[in-house]
């Protein structure tokens, strides 16, 4: 096996484009996306609390529950995780 093939095998996950290899940028941030989304949900709850909009917070929580145990997007938390997080943040602020 050539040294070039060994080096290629050691690269992070890649997207193969017709003639070139391009590193997949989501590989580097994917582990943080889940936490970033939960933080964003909590920030939204905080803003809605300041605006005195508890019905909007509950509507968002109910919407997330519709996803159930499925992720709400690529590398995102499940609907249940997000709904629980929204409830926790609403109680905290």
C-alpha positions in Angstrom: 0.0 0.0 0.0 1.4 3.4 -1.0 2.1 6.1 1.5 -0.4 8.4 -0.4 -3.2 5.9 0.1 -2.4 5.5 3.8 -2.4 9.3 4.2 -5.7 9.5 2.3 -7.2 6.8 4.6 -6.2 8.9 7.7 -8.1 12.0 6.5 -11.4 12.9 8.3 -14.6 12.0 6.5 -14.7 13.4 3.0 -17.0 14.2 0.2 -15.8 12.9 -3.0 -16.3 15.4 -5.8 -15.7 14.2 -9.4 -12.0 15.0 -9.4 -11.1 16.3 -6.0 -11.6 15.4 -2.3 -13.1 18.1 -0.2 -13.3 17.9 3.6 -16.8 17.9 5.0 -17.1 21.0 7.2 -20.0 19.5 9.2 -17.6 16.8 10.5 -15.9 19.4 12.6 -19.0 21.1 14.1 -21.5 18.2 14.2 -20.7 17.3 17.9 -21.5 20.9 18.9 -24.7 21.4 16.9 -26.9 19.6 19.4 -25.7 21.8 22.3 -25.8 24.9 20.2 -29.5 24.2 19.3 -30.4 23.6 22.9 -28.7 26.8 23.9 -30.6 28.7 21.1 -33.9 27.3 22.4 -33.1 28.5 25.9 -32.2 31.9 24.6 -35.5 32.1 22.8 -37.3 31.1 25.9 -35.5 33.8 27.9 -36.5 36.5 25.3 -40.1 35.3 25.2 -40.2 35.4 29.0 -39.0 39.0 28.9 -41.8 39.8 26.4 -44.3 38.0 28.7 -45.3 35.4 26.1 -45.8 32.1 27.9 -48.3 30.9 25.3 -45.6 31.1 22.6 -43.2 29.2 24.8 -45.7 26.5 25.3 -46.6 26.4 21.6 -42.9 25.9 20.8 -42.7 23.1 23.3 -45.8 21.4 21.9 -44.3 21.7 18.4 -41.1 20.0 19.5 -43.1 17.2 21.1 -44.6 16.4 17.6 -41.1 15.2 16.5 -41.1 12.7 19.4 -37.9 10.7 19.5 -36.8 11.8 16.0 -34.1 14.5 15.5 -35.4 17.9 14.5 -32.7 18.3 11.9 -29.3 17.0 10.9 -27.2 16.5 14.1 -30.0 18.3 16.1 -31.5 17.0 19.3 -34.8 15.0 19.3 -38.1 16.7 19.7 -38.4 15.3 23.2 -35.0 16.6 24.2 -35.8 20.0 22.9 -39.3 20.1 24.6 -37.7 19.1 27.9 -35.0 21.7 27.5 -37.7 24.4 26.7 -39.6 23.4 29.9 -36.4 23.5 32.0 -35.4 26.9 30.6 -39.0 28.3 31.2 -38.8 27.2 34.8 -35.3 28.6 35.2 -36.0 32.2 33.9 
